[in-house]
Structures are given as structure tokens and as C-alpha cells.
Amino acid sequence: MVGNVPNPGRLTFPLYSGDPAKYNPISLPLDRSDLHTAADLATDVGTGVAEVMVYQSSDRDFKSYIPGNLSTDFPLVIGEPLILVLNSGSPNNWP
């Protein structure tokens, strides 16, 4: 890796949305310990979130949270890579 680690609160991910939904690779920033679950992340991002996905290496498969379906919710780990699937109308960046 090249470069330095951004200061807390300085990292912003550009987000892409559309119809069909677009896939956005992100990770949970080091200063966002207030987000404990995929549902928390979806709420924080706002409108347009179709799905939050994480790869589970132990199962060799993706786990998905679909907003509104709390039975699919899962805990987040700071720094863990995630895929945010966004429909039209989502914000242009996060956080």
C-alpha cells in the first residue's frame, strides 16, 4: 500500500447509483464505531440503499442485508470491506 491513513472524519467514498442498482465497494471507516449493524449503515447512508453485502470467507459466500428485513441484518466490523448496492436517489458520497 502507498500513502497514509486519512485523519478521522476525512475519508469520503464516492457513491454510484442508478437503475439497475450499482455496486459500491466501501469499508467502515475507523471513526464510525457508532455503526454496529448493516441496518445502521443503511440508515446512515439514507435513501436508495437496496442492499448491504459482506463476504463471509468461512462460508465462501456473501451475506446480505435488505433494508426493511431485519432477519437479514448482520454486525459490522470496523475496516471490514462491504458492498453497498444503491438504487437511484442515493447520495453522491458517504459519510
DSSP file (Angstrom, degrees, kcal/mol; ACC not computed):
  #  RESIDUE AA STRUCTURE BP1 BP2  ACC     N-H-->O    O-->H-N    N-H-->O    O-->H-N    TCO  KAPPA ALPHA  PHI   PSI    X-CA   Y-CA   Z-CA
    1    1 A M              0   0    0      0, 0.0     2,-0.4     0, 0.0     0, 0.0   0.000 360.0 360.0 360.0 149.1    0.0    0.0    0.0
    2    2 A V        +     0   0    0      2,-0.1     2,-0.2     0, 0.0     0, 0.0  -0.940 360.0  18.8-122.3 141.8    1.1    3.5   -0.7
    3    3 A G  S    S-     0   0    0     -2,-0.4     2,-0.2     2,-0.0     0, 0.0  -0.552  83.7 -63.9 103.3-166.7    0.3    6.7    1.2
    4    4 A N        -     0   0    0     -2,-0.2    -2,-0.1     0, 0.0     0, 0.0  -0.684  46.0 -94.6-119.5 172.6   -1.0    7.4    4.6
    5    5 A V        -     0   0    0     -2,-0.2    -2,-0.0     1,-0.1     0, 0.0  -0.768  47.7-116.0 -86.5 128.1   -4.2    6.7    6.6
    6    6 A P        -     0   0    0      0, 0.0     5,-0.1     0, 0.0     3,-0.1  -0.257  33.2-100.2 -62.6 150.8   -6.6    9.7    6.4
    7    7 A N    >   -     0   0    0      1,-0.1     3,-2.1     3,-0.1     4,-0.4  -0.353  55.4 -78.3 -64.7 151.6   -7.4   11.5    9.6
    8    8 A P  T 3  S+     0   0    0      0, 0.0    -1,-0.1     0, 0.0    -3,-0.0  -0.245 120.2  18.4 -53.3 136.2  -10.7   10.6   11.3
    9    9 A G  T 3  S+     0   0    0     -3,-0.1    -2,-0.1     2,-0.1     0, 0.0   0.428 103.9  91.4  83.4  -0.9  -13.6   12.3    9.5
   10   10 A R    <   +     0   0    0     -3,-2.1     2,-0.4     2,-0.0    -3,-0.1   0.558  59.3  96.1-102.3 -10.7  -11.6   13.0    6.4
   11   11 A L        +     0   0    0     -4,-0.4     2,-0.4    -5,-0.1    -2,-0.1  -0.684  47.9 175.5 -85.9 129.5  -12.4    9.8    4.4
   12   12 A T        -     0   0    0     -2,-0.4    -2,-0.0    83,-0.1    81,-0.0  -0.998  18.7-148.9-134.9 131.6  -15.3   10.0    1.9
   13   13 A F  E     -A   94   0A   0     81,-4.1    81,-2.2    -2,-0.4     2,-0.3  -0.857  18.1-130.7 -96.8 128.2  -16.4    7.3   -0.5
   14   14 A P  E     -A   93   0A   0      0, 0.0     2,-0.4     0, 0.0    79,-0.3  -0.609  27.8-149.6 -71.4 138.5  -17.9    8.4   -3.9
   15   15 A L        -     0   0    0     77,-3.0     2,-0.4    -2,-0.3     9,-0.0  -0.896   9.3-157.9-115.8 142.3  -21.2    6.5   -4.4
   16   16 A Y        +     0   0    0     -2,-0.4    70,-0.4     6,-0.1     2,-0.3  -0.967  17.4 171.4-119.7 132.3  -22.7    5.5   -7.7
   17   17 A S        +     0   0    0     -2,-0.4     2,-0.3    73,-0.1    70,-0.2  -0.874  10.6 122.6-134.5 166.1  -26.4    4.7   -8.0
   18   18 A G  B     -b   87   0B   0     68,-0.9    70,-0.6    -2,-0.3     4,-0.2  -0.991  56.4 -46.2 169.8-170.0  -28.8    4.0  -10.8
   19   19 A D  S    S+     0   0    0     -2,-0.3     2,-0.2    68,-0.2    68,-0.1  -0.921 125.3  37.8-131.7 105.3  -31.4    1.8  -12.4
   20   20 A P  S    S-     0   0    0      0, 0.0    66,-0.1     0, 0.0     0, 0.0   0.422 121.3 -99.9 -72.1 165.3  -30.3   -1.0  -12.4
   21   21 A A        -     0   0    0     -2,-0.2     2,-0.3    -4,-0.1    66,-0.2  -0.147  35.3-132.8 -57.8 150.0  -28.7   -0.7   -9.0
   22   22 A K  E     -C   86   0C   0     64,-2.3    64,-2.6    -6,-0.2     2,-0.5  -0.821  10.6-127.1-109.1 147.3  -24.9    0.0   -8.8
   23   23 A Y  E     -C   85   0C   0     -2,-0.3    62,-0.2    62,-0.2    60,-0.0  -0.815  22.4-169.3 -97.5 129.4  -22.4   -1.8   -6.6
   24   24 A N  E     -C   84   0C   0     60,-2.0    60,-2.9    -2,-0.5     2,-0.5  -0.954  13.3-146.4-123.3 111.3  -20.1    0.3   -4.4
   25   25 A P  E     +C   83   0C   0      0, 0.0     2,-0.3     0, 0.0    58,-0.2  -0.660  37.5 150.3 -76.1 125.4  -17.1   -1.2   -2.6
   26   26 A I  E     -C   82   0C   0     56,-2.4    56,-3.4    -2,-0.5     2,-0.3  -0.847  32.9-143.5-138.9 174.4  -16.6    0.6    0.8
   27   27 A S  E     -C   81   0C   0     -2,-0.3    51,-0.1    54,-0.3    53,-0.1  -0.966  35.1 -96.7-137.9 158.9  -15.3   -0.2    4.2
   28   28 A L        -     0   0    0     52,-1.1    51,-2.1    49,-0.4    52,-0.1  -0.652  48.3-120.1 -76.7 116.4  -16.5    1.0    7.6
   29   29 A P    >   -     0   0    0      0, 0.0     3,-1.9     0, 0.0    51,-0.1  -0.158  17.4-115.9 -58.6 151.1  -14.2    4.0    8.5
   30   30 A L  T 3  S+     0   0    0      1,-0.3     3,-0.2    48,-0.1    48,-0.1   0.760 113.9  53.1 -59.3 -27.9  -12.2    3.7   11.7
   31   31 A D  T 3  S+     0   0    0      1,-0.2    -1,-0.3     2,-0.1     3,-0.2   0.288  87.6  84.5 -94.0  11.5  -14.0    6.6   13.3
   32   32 A R    X   +     0   0    0     -3,-1.9     3,-1.6     1,-0.2    -1,-0.2  -0.320  39.2 136.7-109.8  50.3  -17.5    5.2   12.7
   33   33 A S  T 3   +     0   0    0      1,-0.3    -1,-0.2    -3,-0.2    -2,-0.1   0.541  61.1  77.6 -70.6  -5.5  -17.8    2.9   15.8
   34   34 A D  T 3  S+     0   0    0     -3,-0.2     2,-0.7     1,-0.1    -1,-0.3   0.629  77.8  80.5 -77.4 -13.2  -21.4    4.2   16.1
   35   35 A L    <   +     0   0    0     -3,-1.6    -1,-0.1     1,-0.2    41,-0.1  -0.850  50.7 162.0 -97.5 111.1  -22.5    1.9   13.3
   36   36 A H        +     0   0    0     -2,-0.7    40,-2.5     1,-0.1     2,-0.3   0.721  58.0  28.4-101.8 -26.4  -23.0   -1.6   14.7
   37   37 A T  B  > S-F   75   0D   0     38,-0.3     4,-1.9     1,-0.1     5,-0.1  -0.854  80.0-107.0-134.3 166.1  -25.1   -3.3   12.1
   38   38 A A  H  > S+     0   0    0     36,-2.3     4,-2.6    -2,-0.3     5,-0.2   0.846 120.9  57.7 -60.9 -33.8  -25.8   -3.3    8.4
   39   39 A A  H  > S+     0   0    0     35,-0.2     4,-2.2     2,-0.2    -1,-0.2   0.891 104.0  51.9 -63.9 -39.2  -29.2   -1.7    9.3
   40   40 A D  H  > S+     0   0    0      2,-0.2     4,-2.3     1,-0.2    -2,-0.2   0.918 110.7  48.4 -61.0 -43.5  -27.3    1.2   11.0
   41   41 A L  H  X S+     0   0    0     -4,-1.9     4,-2.6     2,-0.2     5,-0.2   0.933 110.4  50.2 -63.1 -46.9  -25.2    1.7    7.9
   42   42 A A  H  X S+     0   0    0     -4,-2.6     4,-2.1     1,-0.2    -1,-0.2   0.902 112.4  47.7 -59.4 -41.6  -28.2    1.7    5.6
   43   43 A T  H  < S+     0   0    0     -4,-2.2    -1,-0.2     1,-0.2    -2,-0.2   0.898 111.8  50.3 -65.2 -40.8  -29.9    4.2    7.8
   44   44 A D  H  < S+     0   0    0     -4,-2.3    -2,-0.2     1,-0.2    -1,-0.2   0.880 110.3  48.8 -67.3 -38.9  -26.8    6.4    7.9
   45   45 A V  H  < S-     0   0    0     -4,-2.6     2,-0.3     1,-0.2    -1,-0.2   0.915 101.6-158.1 -67.5 -42.2  -26.3    6.4    4.1
   46   46 A G    ><  +     0   0    0     -4,-2.1     3,-0.8    -5,-0.2    -1,-0.2  -0.770  40.1  16.7 105.9-146.2  -30.0    7.3    3.6
   47   47 A T  T 3  S+     0   0    0     -2,-0.3     3,-0.1     1,-0.2    42,-0.0  -0.210 109.0  36.3 -69.2 154.8  -32.3    6.8    0.6
   48   48 A G  T 3   +     0   0    0      1,-0.3    39,-3.6    42,-0.2     2,-0.6   0.397  69.5 142.6  90.7  -2.1  -31.6    4.5   -2.2
   49   49 A V  E <   +D   86   0C   0     -3,-0.8    -1,-0.3    37,-0.2    37,-0.2  -0.625  16.4 169.9 -76.8 118.2  -29.9    1.6   -0.3
   50   50 A A  E     -     0   0C   0     35,-2.9     2,-0.3    -2,-0.6    36,-0.2   0.754  64.3 -11.0 -94.2 -31.1  -31.1   -1.6   -1.9
   51   51 A E  E     -D   85   0C   0     34,-1.5    34,-2.9    15,-0.2     2,-0.4  -0.974  47.7-145.7-167.5 148.6  -28.7   -4.0   -0.1
   52   52 A V  E     -DE  84  65C   0     13,-2.2    13,-3.0    -2,-0.3     2,-0.3  -0.998  29.4-170.7-120.6 126.6  -25.6   -4.1    2.1
   53   53 A M  E     -DE  83  64C   0     30,-3.1    30,-2.5    -2,-0.4     2,-0.3  -0.895  14.1-177.1-123.0 148.7  -23.3   -7.1    1.5
   54   54 A V  E     - E   0  63C   0      9,-2.1     9,-3.0    -2,-0.3     2,-0.5  -0.994  27.8-123.6-138.7 142.1  -20.3   -8.6    3.2
   55   55 A Y  E     - E   0  62C   0     26,-0.5     2,-0.8    -2,-0.3     7,-0.2  -0.760  18.0-154.5 -87.1 126.3  -18.2  -11.6    2.0
   56   56 A Q  E >>> - E   0  61C   0      5,-3.1     4,-1.6    -2,-0.5     5,-1.5  -0.863   6.5-169.6-101.3 101.9  -18.0  -14.4    4.7
   57   57 A S  T 345S+     0   0    0     -2,-0.8    -1,-0.2     1,-0.2     5,-0.1   0.820  84.4  61.0 -63.7 -30.4  -14.8  -16.2    4.0
   58   58 A S  T 345S+     0   0    0      1,-0.2    -1,-0.2    -3,-0.1    -2,-0.0   0.856 118.1  29.4 -65.0 -32.7  -15.7  -19.0    6.4
   59   59 A D  T <45S-     0   0    0     -3,-0.8    -1,-0.2     2,-0.2    -2,-0.2   0.541 101.3-132.4 -99.1 -10.8  -18.8  -19.8    4.3
   60   60 A R  T  <5S+     0   0    0     -4,-1.6     2,-0.3     1,-0.2    -3,-0.2   0.916  74.5  94.5  55.2  45.6  -17.3  -18.7    1.0
   61   61 A D  E   <S-E   56   0C   0     -5,-1.5    -5,-3.1    -7,-0.0     2,-0.3  -0.973  78.4 -98.2-156.5 163.8  -20.4  -16.7    0.3
   62   62 A F  E     -E   55   0C   0     -2,-0.3     2,-0.4    -7,-0.2    -7,-0.2  -0.678  23.5-149.8 -89.5 143.7  -22.0  -13.2    0.6
   63   63 A K  E     -E   54   0C   0     -9,-3.0    -9,-2.1    -2,-0.3     2,-0.4  -0.943  20.5-160.0-107.8 135.8  -24.3  -12.3    3.5
   64   64 A S  E     -E   53   0C   0     -2,-0.4     2,-0.5   -11,-0.2   -11,-0.2  -0.945  16.3-158.0-125.3 138.0  -26.8   -9.6    2.5
   65   65 A Y  E     -E   52   0C   0    -13,-3.0   -13,-2.2    -2,-0.4     8,-0.1  -0.962  10.4-163.1-107.9 127.7  -29.0   -7.2    4.5
   66   66 A I    >   -     0   0    0     -2,-0.5     3,-2.5     3,-0.5     6,-0.2  -0.954  31.9-109.6-109.6 117.6  -32.0   -5.9    2.7
   67   67 A P  T 3  S+     0   0    0      0, 0.0     3,-0.0     0, 0.0   -28,-0.0  -0.135 104.3  25.5 -50.2 134.8  -33.5   -2.8    4.3
   68   68 A G  T 3  S+     0   0    0      1,-0.0     2,-0.7   -29,-0.0     3,-0.1   0.213 101.4  91.7  94.7 -14.0  -36.7   -3.5    6.0
   69   69 A N    X   +     0   0    0     -3,-2.5     3,-2.3     1,-0.1    -3,-0.5  -0.764  49.9 178.6-114.2  83.7  -35.9   -7.1    6.6
   70   70 A L  G >  S+     0   0    0     -2,-0.7     3,-1.3     1,-0.3    -1,-0.1   0.674  73.4  73.3 -63.1 -17.6  -34.3   -7.2   10.0
   71   71 A S  G 3  S+     0   0    0      1,-0.2    -1,-0.3    -3,-0.1    -2,-0.0   0.685  97.3  50.7 -69.2 -15.0  -33.9  -11.0    9.8
   72   72 A T  G <  S+     0   0    0     -3,-2.3    -1,-0.2    -6,-0.2    -2,-0.2   0.421  85.0 120.4 -99.0   0.4  -31.1  -10.4    7.3
   73   73 A D    <   -     0   0    0     -3,-1.3    -9,-0.1    -4,-0.2    -3,-0.0  -0.269  39.7-175.4 -65.8 150.1  -29.2   -7.9    9.5
   74   74 A F        -     0   0    0    -11,-0.1   -36,-2.3    -9,-0.0   -35,-0.2  -0.979  28.3 -96.7-144.5 156.5  -25.6   -8.6   10.5
   75   75 A P  B     -F   37   0D   0      0, 0.0     2,-0.3     0, 0.0   -38,-0.3  -0.392  35.6-134.3 -73.5 151.5  -23.0   -7.0   12.7
   76   76 A L        -     0   0    0    -40,-2.5     2,-0.4    -2,-0.1   -22,-0.0  -0.754   7.6-151.4-103.9 152.8  -20.3   -4.7   11.2
   77   77 A V    >   -     0   0    0     -2,-0.3     3,-2.2     4,-0.0   -49,-0.4  -0.992  30.9-107.6-122.5 129.9  -16.6   -4.7   11.9
   78   78 A I  T 3  S+     0   0    0     -2,-0.4   -48,-0.1     1,-0.3   -45,-0.0  -0.325 105.5  14.2 -58.4 131.8  -14.6   -1.5   11.5
   79   79 A G  T 3  S+     0   0    0    -51,-2.1    -1,-0.3     1,-0.3   -49,-0.1   0.264  91.5 138.6  86.6 -10.6  -12.4   -1.7    8.4
   80   80 A E    <   -     0   0    0     -3,-2.2   -52,-1.1     1,-0.1    -1,-0.3  -0.447  58.9-113.4 -68.9 135.6  -14.2   -4.7    7.0
   81   81 A P  E     +C   27   0C   0      0, 0.0   -26,-0.5     0, 0.0     2,-0.3  -0.503  42.0 177.8 -72.0 138.1  -14.9   -4.5    3.2
   82   82 A L  E     -C   26   0C   0    -56,-3.4   -56,-2.4    -2,-0.2     2,-0.5  -0.877  27.1-133.7-132.5 162.7  -18.5   -4.1    2.3
   83   83 A I  E     -CD  25  53C   0    -30,-2.5   -30,-3.1    -2,-0.3     2,-0.6  -0.991  16.7-161.0-121.1 123.2  -20.5   -3.8   -0.9
   84   84 A L  E     -CD  24  52C   0    -60,-2.9   -60,-2.0    -2,-0.5     2,-0.6  -0.917   5.9-155.7-104.9 118.5  -23.2   -1.1   -0.8
   85   85 A V  E     -CD  23  51C   0    -34,-2.9   -35,-2.9    -2,-0.6   -34,-1.5  -0.856  16.8-168.0 -99.7 121.7  -25.9   -1.6   -3.5
   86   86 A L  E     -CD  22  49C   0    -64,-2.6   -64,-2.3    -2,-0.6   -68,-0.9  -0.929  14.1-158.5-123.3 132.7  -27.6    1.6   -4.4
   87   87 A N  B >   -b   18   0B   0    -39,-3.6     3,-0.9    -2,-0.4   -68,-0.2  -0.376  51.2 -64.1 -86.4 173.7  -30.7    2.5   -6.5
   88   88 A S  T 3  S+     0   0    0    -70,-0.6    -1,-0.2     1,-0.2   -70,-0.1  -0.256 118.0  43.0 -55.6 146.8  -31.4    5.9   -8.0
   89   89 A G  T 3  S+     0   0    0      1,-0.3    -1,-0.2    -3,-0.1   -42,-0.2   0.477  79.3 130.2  94.8   3.3  -31.8    8.7   -5.5
   90   90 A S    <   -     0   0    0     -3,-0.9    -1,-0.3   -42,-0.2   -42,-0.2  -0.426  66.7 -86.5 -83.7 164.9  -29.0    7.8   -3.1
   91   91 A P        -     0   0    0      0, 0.0    -1,-0.1     0, 0.0     3,-0.1  -0.230  30.0-124.1 -66.4 162.6  -26.4   10.4   -2.0
   92   92 A N  S    S+     0   0    0      1,-0.1   -77,-3.0   -78,-0.1     2,-0.3   0.628  87.8  10.9 -84.4 -15.2  -23.3   11.0   -4.2
   93   93 A N  E    S-A   14   0A   0    -79,-0.3    -1,-0.1   -48,-0.1   -81,-0.0  -0.986  75.8-112.8-156.4 164.8  -20.8   10.2   -1.3
   94   94 A W  E      A   13   0A   0    -81,-2.2   -81,-4.1    -2,-0.3   -49,-0.1  -0.980 360.0 360.0-150.8 146.8  -20.6    8.8    2.1
   95   95 A P              0   0    0      0, 0.0   -83,-0.1     0, 0.0    -1,-0.1  -0.949 360.0 360.0 -75.8 360.0  -20.0    9.6    5.0
